[in-house]
Each structure stands twice: as C-alpha cells, then as structure tokens.
Amino acid sequence: MESRLRFFKLFLAITIFLNAVLPILNYFLLTKDIPKWRSDGGVLFLISSLIFFLISSIFVLFLLKKYPSQFVSNKTEGLVFTFAIITFLVSLVDLFFTAAFFYIAIDLQNKGDNLISRTLLFVSGSFVIAITCAIFVSVSSLRLLKIIRKNRLNLAQQIKNIGEVE
C-alpha cells in the first residue's frame, strides 16, 4: 500500500505541474497561429477544464497530506468526491473537443497546411495526456476515499467493541 501511495503522490505532483503549464502553453500555441480562436468556445472550455483539473488535483493532494495520520473531515471527503465525479464528466466532454481538434488537424494536413496541423496535433496530444492524468487522479481519489471510509468503519467497530468480553 505504501509504494502505491508514494507512486500516487508522485503522479499527482506531475499532474499538478502539467495542469499548471499546459493551459498557458496550449492557449499560446493555438492563438498564435489562429487568432480568431482566442474567443472560441471549445478552446476556452478545454483551457478552463485544465484549470479545473488543476484545482481538483490540489484538493486530492490536500487529502493525501492528511490521510494516514490526521483526521479527514466529511467536508474534505465530500469535496474530493464531488470534484472527482465532475472531473470524470468534464473529461468525457473534453475528449469530444480533442477529437474535433484531431479531425481538424488531419483535414488540414491533407490540404497541405503543415504548420497549423502540427500545432493542433501537439495541442491535442497534450490535452489527451492531461485528460488521462485527470481521469487517473479522479479514479484513484475515489479508491482512496473508499479506503478512508473502510478504515473509519473499522475504527468505529473497534471502539464499539471496547469492554466486551469475547
């Protein structure tokens, strides 16, 4: 369990770094070549979802810092659970927009516009990596919450059984 928790902490740190850097980088790359995409709904949704993934990952990191030795409140559990569910749902919508970027890039590459198609392929690939990381973090945080609830129920059962003779 400890090695998986250590891996998850490392993965979470990498995810936080990616979600902090990728919105700025992707927005710059997309709007540099195609200025009208500065106000495009799909681009803004993808960028804002990466920022949401960053916030969600920070909440999971906060939970991980408290987990083994400190009390985890119901508010913290509920917040992490809510963010995990919303992250999963938003990532499904993000995959739709990312697929559209892939199709646009392939279509532009067939027409011979290589610079914009390479940019779109790079941006789409980075979005897929960030979305995959966000899905992994949300699923792992749900597993962690399940472990916390199980430990809490075991502790409550042990407290209830104090003083009983077996």
C-alpha atoms as one frame of an Amber mdcrd trajectory, in Angstrom:
protein
   0.000   0.000   0.000   2.796   2.405   0.863   4.504   2.022  -2.529   1.223
   2.677  -4.357   0.613   5.727  -2.189   4.117   7.016  -2.934   3.570   6.469
  -6.671   0.223   8.260  -6.482   1.819  11.244  -4.714   4.499  11.458  -7.398
   1.938  11.090 -10.170  -0.207  13.754  -8.523   2.728  16.173  -8.416   3.398
  15.574 -12.113  -0.290  16.073 -12.898  -0.382  19.343 -10.980   2.680  20.562
 -12.876   1.188  19.548 -16.247  -2.154  21.159 -15.467  -0.394  24.356 -14.436
   1.788  24.594 -17.560  -0.399  23.169 -20.330  -3.236  25.750 -20.280  -0.799
  28.599 -20.837   1.249  26.736 -23.443  -1.735  25.399 -25.385  -3.586  28.712
 -25.382  -0.464  30.485 -26.649   0.120  27.913 -29.400  -3.494  27.892 -30.538
  -3.987  31.648 -30.613  -0.585  32.382 -32.159  -1.430  30.615 -35.429  -5.188
  31.183 -35.444  -6.050  34.494 -33.706  -9.827  34.012 -34.017  -9.573  31.049
 -31.607  -8.945  33.436 -28.700 -12.697  33.551 -28.138 -13.630  30.088 -29.442
 -15.903  28.206 -27.056 -14.199  24.832 -27.480 -10.723  26.195 -26.850 -11.852
  28.174 -23.821 -13.706  25.143 -22.444 -10.610  22.942 -22.811  -8.361  25.534
 -21.180 -10.799  26.112 -18.319 -11.203  22.367 -17.793  -7.420  22.034 -17.421
  -7.549  24.717 -14.754 -10.410  22.801 -13.093  -8.297  19.624 -13.206  -5.506
  21.574 -11.500  -7.827  22.668  -8.688  -9.197  19.143  -8.326  -5.670  17.714
  -8.116  -4.742  20.240  -5.438  -7.727  19.112  -3.350  -6.628  15.486  -3.718
  -3.103  16.494  -2.669  -4.591  18.175   0.402  -6.423  14.923   1.201  -3.257
  12.888   0.734  -1.312  15.093   3.131  -3.919  14.432   5.810  -4.692  10.778
   5.099  -2.612   8.451   7.213  -2.070  10.446  10.383  -4.584  13.287  10.580
  -8.351  13.436  10.774 -10.099  13.695   7.415 -13.378  15.557   7.773 -16.578
  14.725   5.965 -16.372  18.097   4.180 -12.984  17.214   2.742 -14.220  13.808
   1.663 -17.323  15.293   0.071 -15.321  17.963  -1.722 -12.860  15.457  -3.153
 -15.698  13.094  -4.120 -17.617  15.874  -5.876 -14.543  17.094  -7.732 -13.687
  13.525  -8.777 -17.139  12.962 -10.277 -17.171  16.339 -12.021 -13.635  15.734
 -13.326 -14.705  12.435 -14.818 -17.733  14.000 -16.535 -15.804  17.027 -17.815
 -13.071  14.771 -19.170 -15.643  12.980 -21.333 -16.678  16.303 -22.873 -13.019
  17.261 -23.271 -12.368  14.093 -25.238 -15.096  15.175 -27.671 -13.417  18.564
 -28.266  -9.987  16.951 -28.506 -11.265  14.521 -31.136 -12.558  17.511 -33.090
  -9.058  19.043 -32.938  -7.580  15.787 -34.215 -10.024  15.707 -37.133  -9.283
  19.340 -37.991  -5.544  18.631 -37.864  -5.876  15.598 -40.138  -8.036  17.561
 -42.568  -5.529  20.437 -42.656  -2.672  18.005 -43.162  -4.473  16.510 -46.157
  -4.855  20.017 -47.604  -1.126  20.697 -47.140  -1.159  23.157 -44.215   1.507
  21.506 -42.083   2.307  24.242 -39.540  -1.216  24.586 -38.160  -1.847  20.839
 -38.357   1.328  20.101 -36.374   0.322  22.675 -33.784  -3.157  21.165 -33.497
  -1.718  17.652 -33.207   0.666  18.762 -30.448  -2.083  20.588 -28.573  -4.494
  17.679 -28.975  -1.866  15.243 -27.719  -1.146  17.392 -24.688  -4.865  17.636
 -23.940  -5.186  13.844 -24.158  -2.268  13.420 -21.730  -3.794  15.924 -19.277
  -7.241  14.322 -19.555  -5.789  10.850 -18.974  -3.927  12.086 -15.910  -7.094
  13.736 -14.594  -9.117  10.548 -15.042  -6.444   8.514 -13.248  -6.337  11.010
 -10.378 -10.126  11.035 -10.023 -10.386   7.234 -10.017  -7.505   6.938  -7.551
  -9.021   9.570  -5.284 -12.298   7.621  -5.249 -10.338   4.493  -4.265  -8.586
   6.450  -1.520 -11.919   7.725  -0.200 -13.208   4.156  -0.140 -10.174   3.093
   1.924 -10.676   6.022   4.307 -14.351   5.127   4.801 -13.467   1.470   5.385
 -10.824   2.420   7.969 -13.281   4.742   9.686 -15.918   1.987   9.913 -13.347
  -0.480  11.289 -12.270   2.051  13.906 -15.884   2.707  14.892 -16.480  -1.031
  15.244 -13.376  -1.382  17.414 -14.496   1.479  19.650 -17.943  -0.067  19.915
 -16.439  -3.390  20.995 -14.248  -1.919  23.753 -15.097  -3.530  27.047 -16.954
  -6.503  25.591 -15.693  -9.920  26.591 -15.124 -12.357  23.781
